[in-house]
Amino acid sequence: QVQLVESGGGLVQAGGSLRLSCAASTLTFSRYTMAWFRQAPGKEREFVAAVSWRTLYAESVKGRFTISRDNAKKTVYLQMNSLKPEDTAVYFCAARTSLEMVISVSEVDYWGQGTQVTVSS
């Protein structure tokens, strides 16, 4: 079983920045595709970004968010700049146990518990 622990969420004003971190327990972290999803109240969980040997972003965050990973630290990051109120959601770290890109909830093998990001106007 792989455990994912998110951190870095909080309250920020529109236009501000936050960096989320997700630490993984697996020894084979470098072989996993890592991703971030988010879920706002009353909405379905949606894809935000993923990284394997390449990166992929949802159109809504492209140019503002950057996903990266540090395999030595077994950690994936999500740098969020130019935040908007519509970015407010619980952000979930996710892992797929292969290097195949993940873009949907059904492709995720492990989930973190989530961290709240609130962007005020």
LUMFI-731825 format. One record per atom (N, C-alpha, C): atom name; chain; residue number from 1; residue in three letters; x, y, z. Coordinates in steps of 0.1 Angstrom, whole numbers, always signed. Last residue first. Layout:
PT  a c   k   r     u     v     w
PT CA A NUM ALA     X     Y     Z
...
end
This chain:
PT  a c   k   r     u     v     w
PT  N A 121 SER  -114  +366   -32
PT CA A 121 SER  -114  +376   -43
PT  C A 121 SER  -110  +390   -37
PT  N A 120 SER   -94  +338   -21
PT CA A 120 SER  -104  +349   -19
PT  C A 120 SER  -103  +359   -30
PT  N A 119 VAL   -91  +305   -23
PT CA A 119 VAL   -86  +317   -30
PT  C A 119 VAL   -97  +327   -28
PT  N A 118 THR   -80  +277    -7
PT CA A 118 THR   -91  +287    -7
PT  C A 118 THR   -85  +300   -13
PT  N A 117 VAL   -74  +243    -6
PT CA A 117 VAL   -69  +256   -11
PT  C A 117 VAL   -81  +265   -13
PT  N A 116 GLN   -69  +216   +15
PT CA A 116 GLN   -78  +226   +11
PT  C A 116 GLN   -70  +238    +6
PT  N A 115 THR   -59  +184    +5
PT CA A 115 THR   -55  +196   +12
PT  C A 115 THR   -63  +208    +6
PT  N A 114 GLY   -61  +148    +7
PT CA A 114 GLY   -65  +161    +2
PT  C A 114 GLY   -61  +172   +11
PT  N A 113 GLN   -52  +123   +11
PT CA A 113 GLN   -65  +127   +17
PT  C A 113 GLN   -69  +140   +13
PT  N A 112 GLY   -42  +107   -20
PT CA A 112 GLY   -39  +113    -7
PT  C A 112 GLY   -52  +117    -1
PT  N A 111 TRP   -47   +75   -37
PT CA A 111 TRP   -51   +89   -34
PT  C A 111 TRP   -45   +94   -21
PT  N A 110 TYR   -38   +52   -63
PT CA A 110 TYR   -37   +57   -49
PT  C A 110 TYR   -40   +72   -48
PT  N A 109 ASP   -45   +48   -89
PT CA A 109 ASP   -43   +37   -80
PT  C A 109 ASP   -43   +41   -66
PT  N A 108 VAL   -64   +62  -115
PT CA A 108 VAL   -57   +65  -103
PT  C A 108 VAL   -57   +52   -94
PT  N A 107 GLU   -82   +61  -135
PT CA A 107 GLU   -68   +56  -138
PT  C A 107 GLU   -59   +57  -126
PT  N A 106 SER  -105   +73  -128
PT CA A 106 SER  -105   +58  -130
PT  C A 106 SER   -91   +53  -131
PT  N A 105 VAL  -100  +100  -131
PT CA A 105 VAL  -101   +94  -118
PT  C A 105 VAL  -100   +79  -118
PT  N A 104 SER   -76  +108  -157
PT CA A 104 SER   -90  +105  -152
PT  C A 104 SER   -89   +98  -138
PT  N A 103 ILE   -51  +109  -165
PT CA A 103 ILE   -58  +121  -167
PT  C A 103 ILE   -73  +120  -161
PT  N A 102 VAL   -18   +97  -166
PT CA A 102 VAL   -31   +96  -159
PT  C A 102 VAL   -38  +110  -161
PT  N A 101 MET    +5   +80  -186
PT CA A 101 MET    -1   +92  -182
PT  C A 101 MET   -14   +90  -176
PT  N A 100 GLU   +25   +53  -175
PT CA A 100 GLU   +14   +57  -184
PT  C A 100 GLU    +8   +70  -178
PT  N A  99 LEU   +42   +43  -157
PT CA A  99 LEU   +46   +56  -163
PT  C A  99 LEU   +36   +60  -174
PT  N A  98 SER   +25   +30  -128
PT CA A  98 SER   +32   +29  -141
PT  C A  98 SER   +35   +43  -146
PT  N A  97 THR    +5   +34  -108
PT CA A  97 THR   +17   +25  -106
PT  C A  97 THR   +23   +21  -120
PT  N A  96 ARG    -3   +67  -101
PT CA A  96 ARG    -6   +55  -109
PT  C A  96 ARG    +7   +47  -110
PT  N A  95 ALA   -15   +88   -76
PT CA A  95 ALA    -5   +81   -82
PT  C A  95 ALA   -10   +69   -90
PT  N A  94 ALA   -23  +122   -64
PT CA A  94 ALA   -27  +108   -69
PT  C A  94 ALA   -15  +102   -75
PT  N A  93 CYS   -35  +146   -41
PT CA A  93 CYS   -24  +140   -48
PT  C A  93 CYS   -28  +126   -52
PT  N A  92 PHE   -61  +170   -44
PT CA A  92 PHE   -57  +156   -41
PT  C A  92 PHE   -45  +152   -48
PT  N A  91 TYR   -75  +198   -30
PT CA A  91 TYR   -65  +193   -40
PT  C A  91 TYR   -60  +179   -35
PT  N A  90 VAL  -106  +213   -28
PT CA A  90 VAL   -97  +204   -21
PT  C A  90 VAL   -88  +197   -32
PT  N A  89 ALA  -107  +247   -40
PT CA A  89 ALA  -111  +233   -40
PT  C A  89 ALA  -102  +225   -30
PT  N A  88 THR  -104  +275   -60
PT CA A  88 THR  -108  +270   -47
PT  C A  88 THR  -113  +256   -47
PT  N A  87 ASP  -102  +285   -85
PT CA A  87 ASP   -93  +275   -81
PT  C A  87 ASP   -95  +269   -67
PT  N A  86 GLU  -119  +306   -86
PT CA A  86 GLU  -124  +294   -91
PT  C A  86 GLU  -114  +282   -89
PT  N A  85 PRO  -103  +327   -77
PT CA A  85 PRO  -113  +322   -68
PT  C A  85 PRO  -118  +308   -73
PT  N A  84 LYS   -69  +321   -89
PT CA A  84 LYS   -82  +327   -90
PT  C A  84 LYS   -92  +320   -81
PT  N A  83 LEU   -34  +327   -88
PT CA A  83 LEU   -46  +320   -84
PT  C A  83 LEU   -59  +328   -85
PT  N A  82 SER    -8  +330   -99
PT CA A  82 SER   -20  +337  -104
PT  C A  82 SER   -33  +330  -101
PT  N A  81 ASN    +4  +296   -94
PT CA A  81 ASN    +6  +311   -95
PT  C A  81 ASN    -7  +317  -101
PT  N A  80 MET   +14  +268   -78
PT CA A  80 MET    +2  +275   -83
PT  C A  80 MET    +4  +290   -82
PT  N A  79 GLN   +32  +239   -81
PT CA A  79 GLN   +33  +254   -79
PT  C A  79 GLN   +22  +261   -86
PT  N A  78 LEU   +31  +210   -68
PT CA A  78 LEU   +23  +218   -77
PT  C A  78 LEU   +24  +232   -73
PT  N A  77 TYR   +53  +181   -66
PT CA A  77 TYR   +49  +195   -62
PT  C A  77 TYR   +39  +200   -72
PT  N A  76 VAL   +61  +150   -50
PT CA A  76 VAL   +57  +158   -62
PT  C A  76 VAL   +51  +171   -57
PT  N A  75 THR   +88  +131   -38
PT CA A  75 THR   +78  +141   -36
PT  C A  75 THR   +74  +147   -49
PT  N A  74 LYS  +111  +116   -32
PT CA A  74 LYS   +98  +109   -33
PT  C A  74 LYS   +86  +119   -31
PT  N A  73 LYS  +135  +127   -32
PT CA A  73 LYS  +127  +130   -20
PT  C A  73 LYS  +114  +123   -21
PT  N A  72 ALA  +143  +117   -57
PT CA A  72 ALA  +152  +115   -45
PT  C A  72 ALA  +144  +117   -32
PT  N A  71 ASN  +125  +128   -74
PT CA A  71 ASN  +124  +114   -71
PT  C A  71 ASN  +133  +110   -59
PT  N A  70 ASP  +105  +154   -74
PT CA A  70 ASP  +119  +151   -69
PT  C A  70 ASP  +119  +137   -65
PT  N A  69 ARG   +86  +170   -99
PT CA A  69 ARG   +88  +159   -90
PT  C A  69 ARG  +103  +159   -86
PT  N A  68 SER   +59  +193  -108
PT CA A  68 SER   +73  +188  -108
PT  C A  68 SER   +75  +177   -98
PT  N A  67 ILE   +37  +215  -124
PT CA A  67 ILE   +39  +202  -117
PT  C A  67 ILE   +53  +198  -118
PT  N A  66 THR   +25  +247  -123
PT CA A  66 THR   +36  +239  -127
PT  C A  66 THR   +37  +226  -118
PT  N A  65 PHE    -1  +270  -134
PT CA A  65 PHE    +4  +259  -125
PT  C A  65 PHE   +16  +252  -131
PT  N A  64 ARG    -3  +287  -156
PT CA A  64 ARG    -4  +292  -142
PT  C A  64 ARG    +2  +282  -132
PT  N A  63 GLY    -2  +273  -179
PT CA A  63 GLY    +4  +286  -179
PT  C A  63 GLY    +4  +293  -165
PT  N A  62 LYS   -32  +257  -173
PT CA A  62 LYS   -21  +258  -181
PT  C A  62 LYS   -15  +272  -182
PT  N A  61 VAL   -57  +254  -161
PT CA A  61 VAL   -45  +258  -153
PT  C A  61 VAL   -32  +260  -160
PT  N A  60 SER   -75  +247  -180
PT CA A  60 SER   -79  +257  -171
PT  C A  60 SER   -67  +262  -162
PT  N A  59 GLU   -65  +225  -193
PT CA A  59 GLU   -65  +237  -200
PT  C A  59 GLU   -67  +249  -190
PT  N A  58 ALA   -44  +205  -173
PT CA A  58 ALA   -58  +208  -177
PT  C A  58 ALA   -57  +222  -183
PT  N A  57 TYR   -13  +192  -185
PT CA A  57 TYR   -21  +201  -177
PT  C A  57 TYR   -35  +202  -182
PT  N A  56 LEU   +15  +171  -182
PT CA A  56 LEU    +2  +173  -188
PT  C A  56 LEU    -6  +182  -179
PT  N A  55 THR   +49  +162  -188
PT CA A  55 THR   +39  +168  -180
PT  C A  55 THR   +26  +170  -189
PT  N A  54 ARG   +69  +132  -188
PT CA A  54 ARG   +65  +144  -194
PT  C A  54 ARG   +54  +150  -185
PT  N A  53 TRP   +73  +110  -174
PT CA A  53 TRP   +85  +114  -181
PT  C A  53 TRP   +82  +127  -189
PT  N A  52 SER   +50  +122  -156
PT CA A  52 SER   +56  +109  -156
PT  C A  52 SER   +71  +112  -161
PT  N A  51 VAL   +25  +142  -141
PT CA A  51 VAL   +39  +141  -146
PT  C A  51 VAL   +44  +127  -145
PT  N A  50 ALA    -4  +163  -143
PT CA A  50 ALA    +3  +150  -141
PT  C A  50 ALA   +17  +150  -146
PT  N A  49 ALA   -32  +182  -132
PT CA A  49 ALA   -19  +181  -138
PT  C A  49 ALA   -13  +167  -135
PT  N A  48 VAL   -60  +180  -128
PT CA A  48 VAL   -53  +193  -128
PT  C A  48 VAL   -40  +192  -136
PT  N A  47 PHE   -93  +166  -131
PT CA A  47 PHE   -78  +165  -134
PT  C A  47 PHE   -72  +179  -134
PT  N A  46 GLU  -118  +167  -106
PT CA A  46 GLU  -113  +169  -119
PT  C A  46 GLU   -98  +169  -120
PT  N A  45 ARG  -147  +155   -90
PT CA A  45 ARG  -132  +156   -90
PT  C A  45 ARG  -127  +157  -104
PT  N A  44 GLU  -177  +174   -94
PT CA A  44 GLU  -169  +162   -95
PT  C A  44 GLU  -154  +165   -94
PT  N A  43 LYS  -191  +197   -70
PT CA A  43 LYS  -186  +193   -83
PT  C A  43 LYS  -178  +180   -83
PT  N A  42 GLY  -198  +204   -44
PT CA A  42 GLY  -209  +202   -54
PT  C A  42 GLY  -204  +198   -68
PT  N A  41 PRO  -168  +220   -38
PT CA A  41 PRO  -181  +216   -33
PT  C A  41 PRO  -192  +215   -44
PT  N A  40 ALA  -142  +208   -60
PT CA A  40 ALA  -149  +219   -53
PT  C A  40 ALA  -162  +214   -48
PT  N A  39 GLN  -113  +190   -63
PT CA A  39 GLN  -127  +189   -62
PT  C A  39 GLN  -133  +200   -53
PT  N A  38 ARG   -85  +180   -83
PT CA A  38 ARG   -91  +189   -73
PT  C A  38 ARG  -106  +187   -74
PT  N A  37 PHE   -54  +163   -87
PT CA A  37 PHE   -68  +165   -90
PT  C A  37 PHE   -73  +174   -80
PT  N A  36 TRP   -22  +156   -98
PT CA A  36 TRP   -30  +163   -89
PT  C A  36 TRP   -44  +165   -95
PT  N A  35 ALA    +1  +128  -101
PT CA A  35 ALA    -8  +137  -106
PT  C A  35 ALA   -15  +145   -94
PT  N A  34 MET   +27  +106  -113
PT CA A  34 MET   +21  +114  -102
PT  C A  34 MET   +12  +124  -108
PT  N A  33 THR   +35   +74  -122
PT CA A  33 THR   +30   +87  -127
PT  C A  33 THR   +23   +94  -115
PT  N A  32 TYR   +64   +57  -110
PT CA A  32 TYR   +50   +60  -109
PT  C A  32 TYR   +47   +73  -116
PT  N A  31 ARG   +90   +52  -107
PT CA A  31 ARG   +83   +44  -118
PT  C A  31 ARG   +68   +48  -118
PT  N A  30 SER   +99   +66   -85
PT CA A  30 SER  +103   +70   -98
PT  C A  30 SER   +97   +63  -110
PT  N A  29 PHE   +89   +51   -64
PT CA A  29 PHE   +83   +64   -67
PT  C A  29 PHE   +86   +68   -81
PT  N A  28 THR   +94   +27   -51
PT CA A  28 THR   +94   +27   -65
PT  C A  28 THR   +88   +40   -71
PT  N A  27 LEU   +88   +29   -24
PT CA A  27 LEU  +103   +29   -28
PT  C A  27 LEU  +104   +30   -43
PT  N A  26 THR   +62   +50   -13
PT CA A  26 THR   +67   +39   -21
PT  C A  26 THR   +82   +40   -24
PT  N A  25 SER   +52   +72    +0
PT CA A  25 SER   +59   +62    +8
PT  C A  25 SER   +66   +51    +0
PT  N A  24 ALA   +54  +107    -9
PT CA A  24 ALA   +49   +93   -11
PT  C A  24 ALA   +58   +83    -4
PT  N A  23 ALA   +42  +139    -4
PT CA A  23 ALA   +52  +129    -1
PT  C A  23 ALA   +47  +115    -2
PT  N A  22 CYS   +35  +167   -20
PT CA A  22 CYS   +29  +154   -18
PT  C A  22 CYS   +41  +145   -16
PT  N A  21 SER   +27  +202   -18
PT CA A  21 SER   +37  +191   -18
PT  C A  21 SER   +30  +178   -15
PT  N A  20 LEU   +20  +233   -34
PT CA A  20 LEU   +15  +221   -27
PT  C A  20 LEU   +26  +210   -28
PT  N A  19 ARG   +24  +267   -31
PT CA A  19 ARG   +30  +255   -36
PT  C A  19 ARG   +26  +243   -27
PT  N A  18 LEU    +7  +296   -42
PT CA A  18 LEU    +9  +285   -32
PT  C A  18 LEU   +16  +274   -39
PT  N A  17 SER    +1  +331   -48
PT CA A  17 SER    +7  +318   -51
PT  C A  17 SER    +7  +309   -39
PT  N A  16 GLY   -24  +355   -59
PT CA A  16 GLY   -13  +350   -51
PT  C A  16 GLY    -8  +336   -56
PT  N A  15 GLY   -46  +361   -73
PT CA A  15 GLY   -34  +366   -78
PT  C A  15 GLY   -22  +361   -71
PT  N A  14 ALA   -67  +363   -44
PT CA A  14 ALA   -66  +362   -59
PT  C A  14 ALA   -53  +368   -64
PT  N A  13 GLN   -51  +353   -14
PT CA A  13 GLN   -59  +362   -21
PT  C A  13 GLN   -57  +359   -36
PT  N A  12 VAL   -54  +321    +4
PT CA A  12 VAL   -46  +331    -4
PT  C A  12 VAL   -55  +340   -12
PT  N A  11 LEU   -51  +296   +27
PT CA A  11 LEU   -59  +307   +22
PT  C A  11 LEU   -50  +317   +16
PT  N A  10 GLY   -39  +262   +19
PT CA A  10 GLY   -42  +273   +28
PT  C A  10 GLY   -51  +284   +21
PT  N A   9 GLY   -15  +235   +15
PT CA A   9 GLY   -27  +242   +12
PT  C A   9 GLY   -30  +254   +22
PT  N A   8 GLY    +7  +221   +23
PT CA A   8 GLY    +9  +234   +16
PT  C A   8 GLY    -3  +241   +12
PT  N A   7 SER    +5  +186   +16
PT CA A   7 SER    +7  +197   +25
PT  C A   7 SER    +9  +210   +16
PT  N A   6 GLU    -4  +151   +15
PT CA A   6 GLU    -3  +164    +9
PT  C A   6 GLU    +0  +175   +20
PT  N A   5 VAL    +8  +119   +12
PT CA A   5 VAL    +5  +129   +22
PT  C A   5 VAL    +7  +143   +16
PT  N A   4 LEU    +1   +86    +4
PT CA A   4 LEU    +4   +99    -1
PT  C A   4 LEU    -1  +110    +9
PT  N A   3 GLN   +11   +53    +6
PT CA A   3 GLN    +5   +64   +13
PT  C A   3 GLN   +10   +77    +7
PT  N A   2 VAL    +5   +22    -8
PT CA A   2 VAL   +12   +35    -9
PT  C A   2 VAL    +4   +45    -2
PT  N A   1 GLN    +8   -12    +0
PT CA A   1 GLN    +0    +0    +0
PT  C A   1 GLN    +9   +12    +0
end
